[in-house]
Amino acid sequence: MDMSGRSGEMAVFATVAQEGSLSAAARALGLTPSSVSRIIARIERRIGTRLLIRTTRTITLTAEGEAYLRAARRILADMAEVEDAITNQGVPRGRLRVSAALAHGRLSVLPLIAAFGARYPGILVDLVLSDEVVDILGGEADVAIRFGQLADSPLTARQIGETGQVIVASPGYLARHGTPQLPEDLLQHNCLRFNFRRSFPDWPFRREGRDFFLKVAGTIESNSGDALSQLARLGAGIARVGTFSVEQDLKDGNLVPLLQAYNPGDREPINAVFVGGAATPARVRAFVDFLVQHHRDDVS
């Protein structure tokens, strides 16, 4: 790539941000550190603002630098996608970075990844399973699979499914502490909860057609539904989790559903989130379409 053009400058800047130093970026690009420094200075002069803060050991991006990096990564990816589409006559190819939650990824996404890989051998799926929310606009992933209502953002979301919620405990826990017969009985139990901010952090119920929320408490909180399910299996307490994550445990008797007569039947949407628009890479469109067609909802 010609480093004198704007796309070349963007590639240099993105490499500096990735490598964390001018010298490391120079080695990766086959340039001298002074050449890399001149290119960064040229970008900053043209834009009229500082993009990088340099110290003897580290490089930190300014707010403008972060914005420029996001745009540079997207433009470079779009250019690569156009060139790849022409070279390969529109067949989806390239690296596809996918982020999914631990439990949902393990139980629902992995089987789809296997089938998708067989269908599109030219696409390298780079899958990360984590309950952390990735920055798609910042280039951390191409597609993220997320639960619940989404905040307003420039991203595109397509619903690929939905799941219900169920309250569960192990037979061992219930033998030691008793089985709650009414929602209010949970106030005397160790309830395992999520530790991140939710629109309605309390547990919902429905009695005689009326919906209400109950403020439960316990000794363990987690950001992972998979962790809460496992803690419930271990007898640590009572959890309210996505039905998909405990479907097999319910069938095997490792977990017992509780208070189903008071289940409000709320459904949580599952969305594929990505940068939409005409420039969306073909591999992203193919993957999202595949999820919409093949994702299986829970059976609750």
C-alpha positions in Angstrom: 0.0 0.0 0.0 1.2 3.5 -0.9 1.8 5.1 2.5 1.7 8.6 0.9 -2.0 8.4 0.2 -4.7 8.9 2.8 -5.6 5.3 2.9 -1.9 4.5 3.5 -1.8 7.1 6.2 -4.8 5.5 7.9 -3.1 2.1 7.7 0.0 3.6 9.4 -2.1 5.3 12.1 -4.1 2.1 12.8 -0.9 0.1 13.1 0.6 2.6 15.5 -2.6 2.3 17.7 -2.5 -1.5 17.5 1.3 -1.9 18.2 1.4 0.8 20.9 4.6 2.5 19.7 6.1 4.1 16.7 9.1 1.7 16.6 6.9 -1.4 16.8 4.6 0.0 14.0 7.6 0.8 11.9 8.9 -2.8 12.2 5.4 -4.2 11.3 5.2 -1.9 8.3 8.8 -2.2 7.1 9.4 1.5 7.6 11.7 3.6 9.7 10.4 5.1 12.9 11.1 8.6 11.6 9.0 7.8 8.5 6.1 6.7 10.7 6.5 9.8 12.9 6.4 12.1 9.8 3.2 10.4 8.5 1.5 10.8 11.9 2.6 14.5 12.0 1.2 15.0 8.4 -2.2 13.6 9.4 -2.3 15.8 12.5 -1.3 19.0 10.5 -4.0 18.3 7.9 -6.7 17.7 10.5 -5.5 20.5 12.8 -5.5 18.6 16.1 -3.4 16.2 18.1 -4.3 12.6 17.7 -1.6 10.9 19.7 0.1 11.8 23.0 3.6 10.4 23.0 5.7 9.6 26.0 9.0 7.8 26.2 7.3 4.4 26.6 3.7 4.6 25.6 1.3 6.2 23.1 -2.1 7.4 24.2 -4.9 8.3 21.7 -6.7 11.6 22.3 -10.5 11.7 21.9 -10.0 12.9 18.3 -7.5 10.1 17.8 -10.0 7.5 19.0 -12.6 8.9 16.5 -10.1 8.9 13.7 -9.1 5.3 14.5 -12.7 4.1 14.4 -13.2 5.8 11.0 -9.8 4.6 9.7 -10.5 1.0 10.6 -14.0 1.1 9.0 -12.7 2.7 5.8 -9.8 0.2 5.5 -12.2 -2.7 6.1 -14.5 -1.3 3.4 -11.7 -1.0 0.9 -10.5 -4.5 1.6 -14.1 -5.8 1.3 -14.5 -4.1 -2.1 -11.2 -5.4 -3.5 -11.9 -8.9 -2.1 -15.4 -9.0 -3.6 -14.0 -8.0 -7.0 -11.2 -10.6 -6.8 -13.5 -13.4 -5.6 -16.6 -12.5 -7.7 -18.7 -11.6 -4.7 -18.1 -14.8 -2.7 -17.9 -13.8 1.0 -14.4 -14.1 2.3 -12.1 -12.8 5.1 -12.0 -12.7 8.9 -15.3 -12.3 10.7 -15.0 -11.3 14.4 -17.9 -12.5 16.4 -18.7 -11.8 20.1 -21.2 -13.8 22.0 -22.1 -14.4 25.7 -20.5 -17.4 27.4 -23.6 -19.5 28.0 -25.5 -18.6 24.8 -22.3 -18.9 22.7 -21.5 -22.4 24.1 -25.0 -23.8 23.8 -26.5 -22.0 20.8 -23.9 -20.1 18.7 -21.2 -22.8 18.5 -23.4 -25.3 16.6 -24.3 -22.5 14.2 -20.6 -21.5 13.8 -19.8 -25.1 12.8 -22.6 -25.1 10.2 -21.7 -21.6 8.9 -18.1 -22.6 8.5 -19.0 -25.5 6.3 -21.3 -23.3 4.2 -18.7 -20.5 3.8 -15.2 -22.0 3.9 -13.7 -18.7 2.7 -14.7 -16.9 5.9 -12.4 -17.2 8.9 -14.7 -16.9 12.0 -12.8 -15.3 14.9 -15.1 -16.1 17.9 -14.8 -14.6 21.3 -17.1 -15.9 24.1 -17.4 -13.3 26.9 -20.1 -11.6 28.8 -18.3 -8.3 28.4 -19.9 -5.8 25.9 -17.5 -5.1 23.1 -17.2 -1.8 21.2 -18.3 -2.6 17.6 -17.8 1.0 16.4 -14.3 0.9 17.9 -13.5 -2.2 15.8 -13.4 -4.8 18.5 -15.9 -7.0 16.7 -17.9 -7.2 13.4 -21.0 -8.8 14.9 -22.0 -9.1 18.6 -24.9 -11.2 19.8 -26.7 -9.4 22.7 -29.6 -10.0 24.9 -32.4 -7.5 26.0 -33.6 -4.2 24.8 -30.8 -2.2 23.1 -29.9 1.4 23.8 -30.1 3.9 20.9 -26.9 3.8 18.8 -25.7 4.1 15.2 -25.5 0.3 15.0 -27.9 -2.0 13.2 -29.7 -4.7 15.1 -31.6 -7.7 13.7 -33.5 -10.0 16.1 -32.4 -13.6 15.7 -34.5 -15.1 18.4 -35.8 -14.7 22.0 -35.7 -16.5 25.2 -37.9 -16.8 28.3 -36.8 -16.7 31.9 -37.1 -19.4 34.6 -36.4 -19.5 38.3 -34.3 -22.6 39.3 -32.6 -24.3 42.2 -30.9 -27.6 42.7 -32.7 -30.5 44.4 -30.0 -30.4 47.1 -30.6 -26.7 47.9 -34.4 -27.2 48.1 -33.9 -30.3 50.4 -31.8 -28.1 52.8 -33.8 -24.9 52.6 -37.3 -25.8 51.5 -39.2 -25.1 48.3 -40.7 -21.6 47.9 -44.5 -21.8 47.2 -45.1 -18.1 46.8 -42.9 -15.4 45.3 -42.7 -13.7 48.7 -41.0 -16.9 50.1 -37.9 -15.9 48.1 -37.3 -13.2 50.6 -36.1 -16.0 53.0 -33.8 -17.6 50.4 -30.4 -16.9 48.9 -31.1 -15.5 45.5 -28.3 -15.3 43.0 -28.5 -12.1 40.9 -26.8 -10.3 38.1 -24.5 -7.5 39.2 -24.8 -5.2 36.2 -27.3 -2.4 35.8 -30.6 -3.6 34.3 -33.8 -1.7 33.5 -35.7 -3.7 36.1 -33.2 -5.3 38.5 -35.9 -6.9 40.6 -37.6 -10.2 39.7 -41.0 -10.0 37.9 -44.0 -12.1 38.7 -47.7 -12.3 37.7 -50.5 -13.1 40.1 -54.2 -13.1 39.0 -53.3 -11.1 35.9 -51.4 -8.4 37.8 -47.6 -8.0 37.2 -45.4 -7.0 40.1 -41.7 -7.0 41.0 -40.0 -8.5 44.1 -36.7 -7.2 45.5 -34.7 -10.3 46.2 -31.2 -10.5 47.8 -28.4 -13.0 48.2 -24.8 -13.5 48.9 -23.5 -13.9 45.3 -23.8 -11.7 42.3 -22.3 -12.2 38.8 -22.3 -10.6 35.3 -22.6 -14.1 33.8 -25.8 -16.1 33.3 -23.6 -19.2 32.8 -22.0 -18.6 36.2 -25.4 -18.1 37.9 -26.7 -21.3 36.4 -23.6 -23.3 37.6 -23.9 -21.8 41.0 -27.5 -22.9 41.2 -26.5 -26.4 40.1 -23.9 -26.4 42.9 -26.6 -25.7 45.4 -25.5 -22.1 46.2 -29.0 -20.6 45.9 -31.9 -19.7 43.6 -31.3 -18.1 40.2 -33.5 -16.5 37.5 -31.8 -17.1 34.1 -32.5 -17.6 30.5 -34.4 -20.8 29.8 -32.0 -21.8 27.0 -29.1 -21.9 29.5 -30.7 -24.5 31.8 -32.8 -26.5 29.4 -30.7 -29.6 29.6 -30.3 -29.4 33.4 -34.1 -29.2 33.7 -34.5 -32.3 31.6 -31.8 -34.1 33.6 -33.2 -33.1 36.9 -30.0 -31.2 38.0 -32.2 -28.1 38.4 -35.9 -27.7 39.4 -38.1 -24.9 38.0 -39.8 -22.9 40.7 -42.9 -20.7 40.9 -43.9 -21.4 37.3 -47.5 -20.5 38.2 -46.3 -16.9 38.8 -44.0 -16.7 35.8 -45.0 -13.5 33.9 -43.9 -15.0 30.6 -41.6 -12.2 29.7 -39.4 -12.8 26.7 -36.0 -11.3 26.1 -35.0 -10.6 22.5 -31.7 -11.9 21.2 -30.1 -9.5 18.6 -27.2 -9.6 16.2 -25.6 -6.1 16.3 -23.3 -4.8 13.6 -22.5 -1.7 11.5 -25.1 -1.6 8.9 -25.5 0.2 5.6 -24.5 -0.3 2.0 -20.9 -0.8 2.9 -21.6 -3.7 5.3 -19.1 -6.5 4.3 -20.6 -9.5 2.6 -19.3 -11.8 5.2 -21.2 -9.9 7.9 -24.4 -9.9 5.9 -24.0 -13.6 5.2 -23.5 -14.4 8.9 -26.4 -12.4 10.2 -28.7 -13.9 7.6 -27.5 -17.3 8.6 -28.3 -16.5 12.3 -31.8 -15.3 11.5 -32.5 -18.4 9.5 -31.1 -21.0 11.8 -31.1 -19.7 15.4 -33.4 -21.9 17.6 -35.3 -20.2 20.4 -35.8 -22.0 23.7 -38.7 -24.2 24.2 -40.3 -22.5 27.1 
